[in-house]
Amino acid sequence: MRRTPAELDKMRRAGRVVAEILEATRAAIKPGITTLDLDRISREVLERRHARSNFLNYHGFPATICTSPNDMIVHGIPGSYVLEEGDIVSVDCGAIVEGYHGDAAYTAPVGEVTPEAARLMEVTRRSLFAGIEQLYDGNRLHEVGRAVQQVAEAAGYSVVRNYVGHGIGTAMHESPSVPNYWPGTPGPRLKVGNVFAVEPMVNVGGPETVELADGWSVVTADGSLSAHFEHTIAVTDDGPEVFTLADV
């Protein structure tokens, strides 16, 4: 799908709302806050910006963000979990503006964290931006995954394979999928107007995953720490444009 300039402008606006949620939740993360508190902050931003959540009620999901601490990779449901000193937590959020979607995530420390946790977050963030750099006209989509994988594995980490990035536009999840690893084929050729959500999930241990009984939360099979970063990006004449960029 190639988006028109008018469509891209709506996606930029959705992206700005998502970036504001990223910044507001990130500023609130500290020991003693609950993951439900973070969801309340997200709801306040959405209401203030007259945007809708693309997470709330998505296949029955009960919140406006996903909050995934420590060994939880993605899709954690906000609730009574109290963030503690030394935790790390992924916050994944989205917004809809005039029918167009934005989607982004970050992983943040709660107070002081171990050097390993800090390194994992930095490597995962770097892997995301290595992937983003591949989003230019004429390149092949799976070069994104190759770049992500190279950064993560060079640091001694593994890349989750059961969950991937995606196209995005009038739906949060559109074709094609965007693997965070090299799947063995080059994938479709990129064109100006394509928009993707790139979202590496990187584990300290192995890449295997387990879905918990709530039907949403996904954890590492070996209990190792995991980090998750994501942005919504358009392919433009001037290279990749990140719609959801915030200082996180």
Biotite code that builds the C-alpha atoms (Angstrom):
import biotite.structure as struc

atoms = struc.array([
    struc.Atom([0.000, 0.000, 0.000], chain_id="A", res_id=1, res_name="MET", atom_name="CA", element="C"),
    struc.Atom([1.368, 3.407, -1.005], chain_id="A", res_id=2, res_name="ARG", atom_name="CA", element="C"),
    struc.Atom([-0.125, 6.273, 0.986], chain_id="A", res_id=3, res_name="ARG", atom_name="CA", element="C"),
    struc.Atom([-0.957, 9.639, -0.573], chain_id="A", res_id=4, res_name="THR", atom_name="CA", element="C"),
    struc.Atom([0.472, 12.878, 0.846], chain_id="A", res_id=5, res_name="PRO", atom_name="CA", element="C"),
    struc.Atom([-2.898, 13.574, 2.494], chain_id="A", res_id=6, res_name="ALA", atom_name="CA", element="C"),
    struc.Atom([-2.904, 10.135, 4.113], chain_id="A", res_id=7, res_name="GLU", atom_name="CA", element="C"),
    struc.Atom([0.671, 10.558, 5.296], chain_id="A", res_id=8, res_name="LEU", atom_name="CA", element="C"),
    struc.Atom([-0.260, 13.849, 6.917], chain_id="A", res_id=9, res_name="ASP", atom_name="CA", element="C"),
    struc.Atom([-2.973, 12.130, 8.958], chain_id="A", res_id=10, res_name="LYS", atom_name="CA", element="C"),
    struc.Atom([-0.482, 9.455, 9.969], chain_id="A", res_id=11, res_name="MET", atom_name="CA", element="C"),
    struc.Atom([1.973, 12.160, 11.062], chain_id="A", res_id=12, res_name="ARG", atom_name="CA", element="C"),
    struc.Atom([-0.733, 13.587, 13.284], chain_id="A", res_id=13, res_name="ARG", atom_name="CA", element="C"),
    struc.Atom([-1.475, 10.166, 14.772], chain_id="A", res_id=14, res_name="ALA", atom_name="CA", element="C"),
    struc.Atom([2.255, 9.722, 15.261], chain_id="A", res_id=15, res_name="GLY", atom_name="CA", element="C"),
    struc.Atom([2.518, 12.970, 17.200], chain_id="A", res_id=16, res_name="ARG", atom_name="CA", element="C"),
    struc.Atom([-0.184, 11.760, 19.593], chain_id="A", res_id=17, res_name="VAL", atom_name="CA", element="C"),
    struc.Atom([1.681, 8.496, 20.073], chain_id="A", res_id=18, res_name="VAL", atom_name="CA", element="C"),
    struc.Atom([4.929, 10.390, 20.698], chain_id="A", res_id=19, res_name="ALA", atom_name="CA", element="C"),
    struc.Atom([3.171, 12.429, 23.379], chain_id="A", res_id=20, res_name="GLU", atom_name="CA", element="C"),
    struc.Atom([1.978, 9.227, 25.070], chain_id="A", res_id=21, res_name="ILE", atom_name="CA", element="C"),
    struc.Atom([5.533, 7.882, 24.956], chain_id="A", res_id=22, res_name="LEU", atom_name="CA", element="C"),
    struc.Atom([6.895, 10.997, 26.601], chain_id="A", res_id=23, res_name="GLU", atom_name="CA", element="C"),
    struc.Atom([4.130, 11.269, 29.229], chain_id="A", res_id=24, res_name="ALA", atom_name="CA", element="C"),
    struc.Atom([4.359, 7.644, 30.325], chain_id="A", res_id=25, res_name="THR", atom_name="CA", element="C"),
    struc.Atom([8.161, 7.651, 30.280], chain_id="A", res_id=26, res_name="ARG", atom_name="CA", element="C"),
    struc.Atom([8.240, 10.675, 32.581], chain_id="A", res_id=27, res_name="ALA", atom_name="CA", element="C"),
    struc.Atom([5.978, 8.887, 35.083], chain_id="A", res_id=28, res_name="ALA", atom_name="CA", element="C"),
    struc.Atom([7.971, 5.652, 35.383], chain_id="A", res_id=29, res_name="ILE", atom_name="CA", element="C"),
    struc.Atom([9.449, 5.274, 38.863], chain_id="A", res_id=30, res_name="LYS", atom_name="CA", element="C"),
    struc.Atom([9.389, 2.753, 41.702], chain_id="A", res_id=31, res_name="PRO", atom_name="CA", element="C"),
    struc.Atom([5.924, 2.485, 43.247], chain_id="A", res_id=32, res_name="GLY", atom_name="CA", element="C"),
    struc.Atom([3.826, 3.329, 40.198], chain_id="A", res_id=33, res_name="ILE", atom_name="CA", element="C"),
    struc.Atom([1.511, 0.656, 38.812], chain_id="A", res_id=34, res_name="THR", atom_name="CA", element="C"),
    struc.Atom([1.199, -0.319, 35.184], chain_id="A", res_id=35, res_name="THR", atom_name="CA", element="C"),
    struc.Atom([-2.471, 0.722, 35.379], chain_id="A", res_id=36, res_name="LEU", atom_name="CA", element="C"),
    struc.Atom([-1.296, 4.229, 36.341], chain_id="A", res_id=37, res_name="ASP", atom_name="CA", element="C"),
    struc.Atom([0.595, 4.345, 33.047], chain_id="A", res_id=38, res_name="LEU", atom_name="CA", element="C"),
    struc.Atom([-2.559, 3.345, 31.176], chain_id="A", res_id=39, res_name="ASP", atom_name="CA", element="C"),
    struc.Atom([-4.468, 6.194, 32.840], chain_id="A", res_id=40, res_name="ARG", atom_name="CA", element="C"),
    struc.Atom([-1.828, 8.638, 31.592], chain_id="A", res_id=41, res_name="ILE", atom_name="CA", element="C"),
    struc.Atom([-2.224, 7.277, 28.069], chain_id="A", res_id=42, res_name="SER", atom_name="CA", element="C"),
    struc.Atom([-5.996, 7.688, 28.237], chain_id="A", res_id=43, res_name="ARG", atom_name="CA", element="C"),
    struc.Atom([-5.593, 11.300, 29.346], chain_id="A", res_id=44, res_name="GLU", atom_name="CA", element="C"),
    struc.Atom([-3.379, 12.117, 26.376], chain_id="A", res_id=45, res_name="VAL", atom_name="CA", element="C"),
    struc.Atom([-5.767, 10.457, 23.930], chain_id="A", res_id=46, res_name="LEU", atom_name="CA", element="C"),
    struc.Atom([-8.725, 12.367, 25.353], chain_id="A", res_id=47, res_name="GLU", atom_name="CA", element="C"),
    struc.Atom([-6.848, 15.665, 25.330], chain_id="A", res_id=48, res_name="ARG", atom_name="CA", element="C"),
    struc.Atom([-5.813, 15.197, 21.697], chain_id="A", res_id=49, res_name="ARG", atom_name="CA", element="C"),
    struc.Atom([-9.249, 13.935, 20.587], chain_id="A", res_id=50, res_name="HIS", atom_name="CA", element="C"),
    struc.Atom([-7.699, 10.711, 19.341], chain_id="A", res_id=51, res_name="ALA", atom_name="CA", element="C"),
    struc.Atom([-8.812, 7.113, 19.749], chain_id="A", res_id=52, res_name="ARG", atom_name="CA", element="C"),
    struc.Atom([-6.827, 4.177, 21.042], chain_id="A", res_id=53, res_name="SER", atom_name="CA", element="C"),
    struc.Atom([-6.126, 1.430, 18.542], chain_id="A", res_id=54, res_name="ASN", atom_name="CA", element="C"),
    struc.Atom([-5.302, -0.994, 21.367], chain_id="A", res_id=55, res_name="PHE", atom_name="CA", element="C"),
    struc.Atom([-8.465, -0.677, 23.467], chain_id="A", res_id=56, res_name="LEU", atom_name="CA", element="C"),
    struc.Atom([-10.914, -3.476, 22.559], chain_id="A", res_id=57, res_name="ASN", atom_name="CA", element="C"),
    struc.Atom([-8.598, -4.765, 19.813], chain_id="A", res_id=58, res_name="TYR", atom_name="CA", element="C"),
    struc.Atom([-9.683, -8.433, 19.784], chain_id="A", res_id=59, res_name="HIS", atom_name="CA", element="C"),
    struc.Atom([-10.898, -7.734, 23.319], chain_id="A", res_id=60, res_name="GLY", atom_name="CA", element="C"),
    struc.Atom([-7.719, -6.127, 24.708], chain_id="A", res_id=61, res_name="PHE", atom_name="CA", element="C"),
    struc.Atom([-8.832, -4.165, 27.814], chain_id="A", res_id=62, res_name="PRO", atom_name="CA", element="C"),
    struc.Atom([-6.404, -1.200, 27.871], chain_id="A", res_id=63, res_name="ALA", atom_name="CA", element="C"),
    struc.Atom([-4.955, 1.626, 25.773], chain_id="A", res_id=64, res_name="THR", atom_name="CA", element="C"),
    struc.Atom([-1.339, 0.479, 26.138], chain_id="A", res_id=65, res_name="ILE", atom_name="CA", element="C"),
    struc.Atom([0.602, -2.726, 26.704], chain_id="A", res_id=66, res_name="CYS", atom_name="CA", element="C"),
    struc.Atom([2.953, -2.816, 29.691], chain_id="A", res_id=67, res_name="THR", atom_name="CA", element="C"),
    struc.Atom([5.472, -5.661, 29.766], chain_id="A", res_id=68, res_name="SER", atom_name="CA", element="C"),
    struc.Atom([8.016, -5.815, 32.624], chain_id="A", res_id=69, res_name="PRO", atom_name="CA", element="C"),
    struc.Atom([11.287, -7.751, 32.788], chain_id="A", res_id=70, res_name="ASN", atom_name="CA", element="C"),
    struc.Atom([10.943, -11.172, 31.087], chain_id="A", res_id=71, res_name="ASP", atom_name="CA", element="C"),
    struc.Atom([7.605, -10.202, 29.505], chain_id="A", res_id=72, res_name="MET", atom_name="CA", element="C"),
    struc.Atom([8.235, -9.488, 25.838], chain_id="A", res_id=73, res_name="ILE", atom_name="CA", element="C"),
    struc.Atom([4.967, -7.920, 24.631], chain_id="A", res_id=74, res_name="VAL", atom_name="CA", element="C"),
    struc.Atom([1.207, -7.587, 25.162], chain_id="A", res_id=75, res_name="HIS", atom_name="CA", element="C"),
    struc.Atom([1.205, -7.228, 28.942], chain_id="A", res_id=76, res_name="GLY", atom_name="CA", element="C"),
    struc.Atom([-2.119, -6.008, 30.336], chain_id="A", res_id=77, res_name="ILE", atom_name="CA", element="C"),
    struc.Atom([-1.864, -2.959, 32.636], chain_id="A", res_id=78, res_name="PRO", atom_name="CA", element="C"),
    struc.Atom([-3.055, -3.697, 36.147], chain_id="A", res_id=79, res_name="GLY", atom_name="CA", element="C"),
    struc.Atom([-1.986, -3.812, 39.769], chain_id="A", res_id=80, res_name="SER", atom_name="CA", element="C"),
    struc.Atom([1.654, -4.704, 39.075], chain_id="A", res_id=81, res_name="TYR", atom_name="CA", element="C"),
    struc.Atom([3.818, -2.240, 41.028], chain_id="A", res_id=82, res_name="VAL", atom_name="CA", element="C"),
    struc.Atom([7.047, -1.273, 39.285], chain_id="A", res_id=83, res_name="LEU", atom_name="CA", element="C"),
    struc.Atom([10.062, -1.830, 41.529], chain_id="A", res_id=84, res_name="GLU", atom_name="CA", element="C"),
    struc.Atom([13.589, -0.473, 41.583], chain_id="A", res_id=85, res_name="GLU", atom_name="CA", element="C"),
    struc.Atom([15.633, -2.430, 39.064], chain_id="A", res_id=86, res_name="GLY", atom_name="CA", element="C"),
    struc.Atom([12.728, -3.452, 36.816], chain_id="A", res_id=87, res_name="ASP", atom_name="CA", element="C"),
    struc.Atom([12.618, -2.654, 33.147], chain_id="A", res_id=88, res_name="ILE", atom_name="CA", element="C"),
    struc.Atom([9.256, -2.177, 31.446], chain_id="A", res_id=89, res_name="VAL", atom_name="CA", element="C"),
    struc.Atom([8.144, -2.027, 27.838], chain_id="A", res_id=90, res_name="SER", atom_name="CA", element="C"),
    struc.Atom([5.336, 0.423, 27.030], chain_id="A", res_id=91, res_name="VAL", atom_name="CA", element="C"),
    struc.Atom([3.617, -0.118, 23.671], chain_id="A", res_id=92, res_name="ASP", atom_name="CA", element="C"),
    struc.Atom([0.966, 2.378, 22.577], chain_id="A", res_id=93, res_name="CYS", atom_name="CA", element="C"),
    struc.Atom([-0.985, 3.627, 19.610], chain_id="A", res_id=94, res_name="GLY", atom_name="CA", element="C"),
    struc.Atom([-3.492, 6.207, 18.404], chain_id="A", res_id=95, res_name="ALA", atom_name="CA", element="C"),
    struc.Atom([-5.987, 6.745, 15.602], chain_id="A", res_id=96, res_name="ILE", atom_name="CA", element="C"),
    struc.Atom([-6.517, 10.186, 14.012], chain_id="A", res_id=97, res_name="VAL", atom_name="CA", element="C"),
    struc.Atom([-9.163, 10.509, 11.256], chain_id="A", res_id=98, res_name="GLU", atom_name="CA", element="C"),
    struc.Atom([-8.989, 6.778, 10.644], chain_id="A", res_id=99, res_name="GLY", atom_name="CA", element="C"),
    struc.Atom([-5.183, 6.522, 10.413], chain_id="A", res_id=100, res_name="TYR", atom_name="CA", element="C"),
    struc.Atom([-2.936, 4.746, 12.885], chain_id="A", res_id=101, res_name="HIS", atom_name="CA", element="C"),
    struc.Atom([0.322, 5.298, 14.734], chain_id="A", res_id=102, res_name="GLY", atom_name="CA", element="C"),
    struc.Atom([2.111, 2.644, 16.812], chain_id="A", res_id=103, res_name="ASP", atom_name="CA", element="C"),
    struc.Atom([5.298, 2.802, 18.897], chain_id="A", res_id=104, res_name="ALA", atom_name="CA", element="C"),
    struc.Atom([7.023, 1.326, 21.938], chain_id="A", res_id=105, res_name="ALA", atom_name="CA", element="C"),
    struc.Atom([10.013, 1.789, 24.206], chain_id="A", res_id=106, res_name="TYR", atom_name="CA", element="C"),
    struc.Atom([11.579, -0.016, 27.149], chain_id="A", res_id=107, res_name="THR", atom_name="CA", element="C"),
    struc.Atom([12.589, 2.026, 30.177], chain_id="A", res_id=108, res_name="ALA", atom_name="CA", element="C"),
    struc.Atom([14.461, 1.452, 33.430], chain_id="A", res_id=109, res_name="PRO", atom_name="CA", element="C"),
    struc.Atom([12.686, 1.752, 36.772], chain_id="A", res_id=110, res_name="VAL", atom_name="CA", element="C"),
    struc.Atom([15.199, 3.571, 38.938], chain_id="A", res_id=111, res_name="GLY", atom_name="CA", element="C"),
    struc.Atom([18.664, 2.043, 38.846], chain_id="A", res_id=112, res_name="GLU", atom_name="CA", element="C"),
    struc.Atom([19.008, -1.145, 36.802], chain_id="A", res_id=113, res_name="VAL", atom_name="CA", element="C"),
    struc.Atom([21.782, -3.664, 36.270], chain_id="A", res_id=114, res_name="THR", atom_name="CA", element="C"),
    struc.Atom([24.439, -3.013, 33.616], chain_id="A", res_id=115, res_name="PRO", atom_name="CA", element="C"),
    struc.Atom([23.066, -5.982, 31.664], chain_id="A", res_id=116, res_name="GLU", atom_name="CA", element="C"),
    struc.Atom([19.570, -4.520, 31.608], chain_id="A", res_id=117, res_name="ALA", atom_name="CA", element="C"),
    struc.Atom([20.867, -1.127, 30.532], chain_id="A", res_id=118, res_name="ALA", atom_name="CA", element="C"),
    struc.Atom([22.962, -2.715, 27.781], chain_id="A", res_id=119, res_name="ARG", atom_name="CA", element="C"),
    struc.Atom([19.993, -4.777, 26.544], chain_id="A", res_id=120, res_name="LEU", atom_name="CA", element="C"),
    struc.Atom([17.818, -1.680, 26.211], chain_id="A", res_id=121, res_name="MET", atom_name="CA", element="C"),
    struc.Atom([20.514, 0.272, 24.383], chain_id="A", res_id=122, res_name="GLU", atom_name="CA", element="C"),
    struc.Atom([21.280, -2.571, 21.974], chain_id="A", res_id=123, res_name="VAL", atom_name="CA", element="C"),
    struc.Atom([17.570, -3.053, 21.211], chain_id="A", res_id=124, res_name="THR", atom_name="CA", element="C"),
    struc.Atom([17.122, 0.664, 20.576], chain_id="A", res_id=125, res_name="ARG", atom_name="CA", element="C"),
    struc.Atom([20.143, 0.654, 18.275], chain_id="A", res_id=126, res_name="ARG", atom_name="CA", element="C"),
    struc.Atom([18.806, -2.379, 16.429], chain_id="A", res_id=127, res_name="SER", atom_name="CA", element="C"),
    struc.Atom([15.562, -0.502, 15.779], chain_id="A", res_id=128, res_name="LEU", atom_name="CA", element="C"),
    struc.Atom([17.345, 2.455, 14.241], chain_id="A", res_id=129, res_name="PHE", atom_name="CA", element="C"),
    struc.Atom([19.592, 0.153, 12.212], chain_id="A", res_id=130, res_name="ALA", atom_name="CA", element="C"),
    struc.Atom([16.406, -1.316, 10.762], chain_id="A", res_id=131, res_name="GLY", atom_name="CA", element="C"),
    struc.Atom([14.860, 2.102, 10.157], chain_id="A", res_id=132, res_name="ILE", atom_name="CA", element="C"),
    struc.Atom([17.903, 3.128, 8.113], chain_id="A", res_id=133, res_name="GLU", atom_name="CA", element="C"),
    struc.Atom([16.985, 0.432, 5.589], chain_id="A", res_id=134, res_name="GLN", atom_name="CA", element="C"),
    struc.Atom([13.607, 1.995, 4.776], chain_id="A", res_id=135, res_name="LEU", atom_name="CA", element="C"),
    struc.Atom([14.457, 3.830, 1.583], chain_id="A", res_id=136, res_name="TYR", atom_name="CA", element="C"),
    struc.Atom([12.985, 3.738, -1.914], chain_id="A", res_id=137, res_name="ASP", atom_name="CA", element="C"),
    struc.Atom([14.168, 0.726, -3.905], chain_id="A", res_id=138, res_name="GLY", atom_name="CA", element="C"),
    struc.Atom([15.566, -1.274, -1.017], chain_id="A", res_id=139, res_name="ASN", atom_name="CA", element="C"),
    struc.Atom([14.140, -4.674, -0.030], chain_id="A", res_id=140, res_name="ARG", atom_name="CA", element="C"),
    struc.Atom([11.955, -4.965, 3.061], chain_id="A", res_id=141, res_name="LEU", atom_name="CA", element="C"),
    struc.Atom([13.820, -7.860, 4.659], chain_id="A", res_id=142, res_name="HIS", atom_name="CA", element="C"),
    struc.Atom([17.003, -5.803, 4.818], chain_id="A", res_id=143, res_name="GLU", atom_name="CA", element="C"),
    struc.Atom([15.284, -4.256, 7.853], chain_id="A", res_id=144, res_name="VAL", atom_name="CA", element="C"),
    struc.Atom([15.327, -7.585, 9.645], chain_id="A", res_id=145, res_name="GLY", atom_name="CA", element="C"),
    struc.Atom([18.870, -8.341, 8.574], chain_id="A", res_id=146, res_name="ARG", atom_name="CA", element="C"),
    struc.Atom([20.062, -5.050, 10.093], chain_id="A", res_id=147, res_name="ALA", atom_name="CA", element="C"),
    struc.Atom([18.139, -5.614, 13.343], chain_id="A", res_id=148, res_name="VAL", atom_name="CA", element="C"),
    struc.Atom([19.478, -9.138, 13.690], chain_id="A", res_id=149, res_name="GLN", atom_name="CA", element="C"),
    struc.Atom([23.080, -8.128, 13.053], chain_id="A", res_id=150, res_name="GLN", atom_name="CA", element="C"),
    struc.Atom([23.046, -5.505, 15.809], chain_id="A", res_id=151, res_name="VAL", atom_name="CA", element="C"),
    struc.Atom([21.308, -7.729, 18.359], chain_id="A", res_id=152, res_name="ALA", atom_name="CA", element="C"),
    struc.Atom([23.320, -10.885, 17.729], chain_id="A", res_id=153, res_name="GLU", atom_name="CA", element="C"),
    struc.Atom([26.630, -9.019, 17.586], chain_id="A", res_id=154, res_name="ALA", atom_name="CA", element="C"),
    struc.Atom([25.922, -8.064, 21.216], chain_id="A", res_id=155, res_name="ALA", atom_name="CA", element="C"),
    struc.Atom([25.282, -11.699, 22.162], chain_id="A", res_id=156, res_name="GLY", atom_name="CA", element="C"),
    struc.Atom([21.485, -11.421, 22.314], chain_id="A", res_id=157, res_name="TYR", atom_name="CA", element="C"),
    struc.Atom([18.696, -13.223, 20.452], chain_id="A", res_id=158, res_name="SER", atom_name="CA", element="C"),
    struc.Atom([15.867, -11.824, 18.345], chain_id="A", res_id=159, res_name="VAL", atom_name="CA", element="C"),
    struc.Atom([12.277, -12.971, 18.912], chain_id="A", res_id=160, res_name="VAL", atom_name="CA", element="C"),
    struc.Atom([10.874, -14.629, 15.791], chain_id="A", res_id=161, res_name="ARG", atom_name="CA", element="C"),
    struc.Atom([7.288, -15.402, 16.804], chain_id="A", res_id=162, res_name="ASN", atom_name="CA", element="C"),
    struc.Atom([6.287, -11.717, 16.810], chain_id="A", res_id=163, res_name="TYR", atom_name="CA", element="C"),
    struc.Atom([7.207, -9.220, 14.104], chain_id="A", res_id=164, res_name="VAL", atom_name="CA", element="C"),
    struc.Atom([6.597, -5.721, 12.780], chain_id="A", res_id=165, res_name="GLY", atom_name="CA", element="C"),
    struc.Atom([3.945, -4.873, 10.217], chain_id="A", res_id=166, res_name="HIS", atom_name="CA", element="C"),
    struc.Atom([2.527, -2.505, 7.691], chain_id="A", res_id=167, res_name="GLY", atom_name="CA", element="C"),
    struc.Atom([0.274, 0.183, 9.137], chain_id="A", res_id=168, res_name="ILE", atom_name="CA", element="C"),
    struc.Atom([-2.280, 2.679, 7.815], chain_id="A", res_id=169, res_name="GLY", atom_name="CA", element="C"),
    struc.Atom([-6.059, 2.478, 8.083], chain_id="A", res_id=170, res_name="THR", atom_name="CA", element="C"),
    struc.Atom([-5.565, -0.590, 10.285], chain_id="A", res_id=171, res_name="ALA", atom_name="CA", element="C"),
    struc.Atom([-2.962, -1.070, 12.982], chain_id="A", res_id=172, res_name="MET", atom_name="CA", element="C"),
    struc.Atom([-1.723, -4.339, 11.493], chain_id="A", res_id=173, res_name="HIS", atom_name="CA", element="C"),
    struc.Atom([-1.497, -4.486, 7.713], chain_id="A", res_id=174, res_name="GLU", atom_name="CA", element="C"),
    struc.Atom([0.497, -6.610, 5.304], chain_id="A", res_id=175, res_name="SER", atom_name="CA", element="C"),
    struc.Atom([3.319, -7.208, 4.860], chain_id="A", res_id=176, res_name="PRO", atom_name="CA", element="C"),
    struc.Atom([4.929, -8.505, 8.034], chain_id="A", res_id=177, res_name="SER", atom_name="CA", element="C"),
    struc.Atom([8.310, -7.007, 8.924], chain_id="A", res_id=178, res_name="VAL", atom_name="CA", element="C"),
    struc.Atom([10.558, -9.726, 10.436], chain_id="A", res_id=179, res_name="PRO", atom_name="CA", element="C"),
    struc.Atom([13.267, -8.634, 12.852], chain_id="A", res_id=180, res_name="ASN", atom_name="CA", element="C"),
    struc.Atom([15.625, -11.202, 11.346], chain_id="A", res_id=181, res_name="TYR", atom_name="CA", element="C"),
    struc.Atom([16.700, -12.335, 7.879], chain_id="A", res_id=182, res_name="TRP", atom_name="CA", element="C"),
    struc.Atom([14.031, -14.849, 6.784], chain_id="A", res_id=183, res_name="PRO", atom_name="CA", element="C"),
    struc.Atom([15.996, -16.084, 3.778], chain_id="A", res_id=184, res_name="GLY", atom_name="CA", element="C"),
    struc.Atom([14.242, -14.052, 1.090], chain_id="A", res_id=185, res_name="THR", atom_name="CA", element="C"),
    struc.Atom([14.645, -10.360, 0.182], chain_id="A", res_id=186, res_name="PRO", atom_name="CA", element="C"),
    struc.Atom([10.981, -9.428, 0.530], chain_id="A", res_id=187, res_name="GLY", atom_name="CA", element="C"),
    struc.Atom([9.106, -6.812, -1.508], chain_id="A", res_id=188, res_name="PRO", atom_name="CA", element="C"),
    struc.Atom([10.814, -3.767, -2.935], chain_id="A", res_id=189, res_name="ARG", atom_name="CA", element="C"),
    struc.Atom([10.146, -0.592, -0.961], chain_id="A", res_id=190, res_name="LEU", atom_name="CA", element="C"),
    struc.Atom([8.426, 2.385, -2.557], chain_id="A", res_id=191, res_name="LYS", atom_name="CA", element="C"),
    struc.Atom([7.768, 5.960, -1.526], chain_id="A", res_id=192, res_name="VAL", atom_name="CA", element="C"),
    struc.Atom([4.517, 6.076, 0.439], chain_id="A", res_id=193, res_name="GLY", atom_name="CA", element="C"),
    struc.Atom([4.956, 2.718, 2.161], chain_id="A", res_id=194, res_name="ASN", atom_name="CA", element="C"),
    struc.Atom([4.534, 2.921, 5.959], chain_id="A", res_id=195, res_name="VAL", atom_name="CA", element="C"),
    struc.Atom([5.710, 0.312, 8.453], chain_id="A", res_id=196, res_name="PHE", atom_name="CA", element="C"),
    struc.Atom([5.870, -0.316, 12.179], chain_id="A", res_id=197, res_name="ALA", atom_name="CA", element="C"),
    struc.Atom([9.325, -1.735, 12.900], chain_id="A", res_id=198, res_name="VAL", atom_name="CA", element="C"),
    struc.Atom([9.559, -3.310, 16.363], chain_id="A", res_id=199, res_name="GLU", atom_name="CA", element="C"),
    struc.Atom([12.513, -5.443, 17.419], chain_id="A", res_id=200, res_name="PRO", atom_name="CA", element="C"),
    struc.Atom([12.059, -7.623, 20.502], chain_id="A", res_id=201, res_name="MET", atom_name="CA", element="C"),
    struc.Atom([15.429, -8.727, 21.842], chain_id="A", res_id=202, res_name="VAL", atom_name="CA", element="C"),
    struc.Atom([16.174, -11.239, 24.613], chain_id="A", res_id=203, res_name="ASN", atom_name="CA", element="C"),
    struc.Atom([19.213, -11.754, 26.814], chain_id="A", res_id=204, res_name="VAL", atom_name="CA", element="C"),
    struc.Atom([18.655, -15.502, 26.526], chain_id="A", res_id=205, res_name="GLY", atom_name="CA", element="C"),
    struc.Atom([17.068, -17.577, 23.779], chain_id="A", res_id=206, res_name="GLY", atom_name="CA", element="C"),
    struc.Atom([14.394, -16.397, 21.313], chain_id="A", res_id=207, res_name="PRO", atom_name="CA", element="C"),
    struc.Atom([11.693, -18.846, 22.420], chain_id="A", res_id=208, res_name="GLU", atom_name="CA", element="C"),
    struc.Atom([8.421, -17.428, 23.766], chain_id="A", res_id=209, res_name="THR", atom_name="CA", element="C"),
    struc.Atom([5.500, -18.559, 25.936], chain_id="A", res_id=210, res_name="VAL", atom_name="CA", element="C"),
    struc.Atom([1.991, -17.065, 25.976], chain_id="A", res_id=211, res_name="GLU", atom_name="CA", element="C"),
    struc.Atom([0.512, -16.782, 29.465], chain_id="A", res_id=212, res_name="LEU", atom_name="CA", element="C"),
    struc.Atom([-2.930, -17.908, 30.537], chain_id="A", res_id=213, res_name="ALA", atom_name="CA", element="C"),
    struc.Atom([-4.467, -14.438, 30.109], chain_id="A", res_id=214, res_name="ASP", atom_name="CA", element="C"),
    struc.Atom([-4.252, -15.008, 26.350], chain_id="A", res_id=215, res_name="GLY", atom_name="CA", element="C"),
    struc.Atom([-2.175, -11.868, 25.765], chain_id="A", res_id=216, res_name="TRP", atom_name="CA", element="C"),
    struc.Atom([1.030, -11.630, 27.789], chain_id="A", res_id=217, res_name="SER", atom_name="CA", element="C"),
    struc.Atom([4.091, -13.189, 26.146], chain_id="A", res_id=218, res_name="VAL", atom_name="CA", element="C"),
    struc.Atom([7.224, -14.007, 28.159], chain_id="A", res_id=219, res_name="VAL", atom_name="CA", element="C"),
    struc.Atom([10.644, -15.441, 27.378], chain_id="A", res_id=220, res_name="THR", atom_name="CA", element="C"),
    struc.Atom([10.652, -19.226, 27.685], chain_id="A", res_id=221, res_name="ALA", atom_name="CA", element="C"),
    struc.Atom([13.866, -19.181, 29.734], chain_id="A", res_id=222, res_name="ASP", atom_name="CA", element="C"),
    struc.Atom([12.904, -16.297, 32.026], chain_id="A", res_id=223, res_name="GLY", atom_name="CA", element="C"),
    struc.Atom([15.559, -13.967, 30.616], chain_id="A", res_id=224, res_name="SER", atom_name="CA", element="C"),
    struc.Atom([15.103, -10.207, 30.279], chain_id="A", res_id=225, res_name="LEU", atom_name="CA", element="C"),
    struc.Atom([13.558, -8.826, 27.102], chain_id="A", res_id=226, res_name="SER", atom_name="CA", element="C"),
    struc.Atom([13.400, -5.342, 25.577], chain_id="A", res_id=227, res_name="ALA", atom_name="CA", element="C"),
    struc.Atom([11.108, -3.922, 22.893], chain_id="A", res_id=228, res_name="HIS", atom_name="CA", element="C"),
    struc.Atom([11.328, -0.731, 20.853], chain_id="A", res_id=229, res_name="PHE", atom_name="CA", element="C"),
    struc.Atom([9.090, 0.390, 17.969], chain_id="A", res_id=230, res_name="GLU", atom_name="CA", element="C"),
    struc.Atom([8.368, 3.305, 15.659], chain_id="A", res_id=231, res_name="HIS", atom_name="CA", element="C"),
    struc.Atom([6.023, 4.025, 12.761], chain_id="A", res_id=232, res_name="THR", atom_name="CA", element="C"),
    struc.Atom([8.051, 5.061, 9.701], chain_id="A", res_id=233, res_name="ILE", atom_name="CA", element="C"),
    struc.Atom([7.249, 6.167, 6.151], chain_id="A", res_id=234, res_name="ALA", atom_name="CA", element="C"),
    struc.Atom([9.416, 5.663, 3.083], chain_id="A", res_id=235, res_name="VAL", atom_name="CA", element="C"),
    struc.Atom([9.847, 9.126, 1.515], chain_id="A", res_id=236, res_name="THR", atom_name="CA", element="C"),
    struc.Atom([11.863, 10.702, -1.278], chain_id="A", res_id=237, res_name="ASP", atom_name="CA", element="C"),
    struc.Atom([14.264, 11.900, 1.405], chain_id="A", res_id=238, res_name="ASP", atom_name="CA", element="C"),
    struc.Atom([14.599, 8.532, 3.152], chain_id="A", res_id=239, res_name="GLY", atom_name="CA", element="C"),
    struc.Atom([12.801, 7.172, 6.219], chain_id="A", res_id=240, res_name="PRO", atom_name="CA", element="C"),
    struc.Atom([10.568, 9.576, 8.165], chain_id="A", res_id=241, res_name="GLU", atom_name="CA", element="C"),
    struc.Atom([9.755, 8.529, 11.738], chain_id="A", res_id=242, res_name="VAL", atom_name="CA", element="C"),
    struc.Atom([6.237, 9.662, 12.638], chain_id="A", res_id=243, res_name="PHE", atom_name="CA", element="C"),
    struc.Atom([6.329, 8.632, 16.313], chain_id="A", res_id=244, res_name="THR", atom_name="CA", element="C"),
    struc.Atom([9.716, 9.965, 17.356], chain_id="A", res_id=245, res_name="LEU", atom_name="CA", element="C"),
    struc.Atom([9.993, 11.081, 20.983], chain_id="A", res_id=246, res_name="ALA", atom_name="CA", element="C"),
    struc.Atom([12.921, 11.571, 23.283], chain_id="A", res_id=247, res_name="ASP", atom_name="CA", element="C"),
    struc.Atom([12.824, 8.055, 24.761], chain_id="A", res_id=248, res_name="VAL", atom_name="CA", element="C"),
])
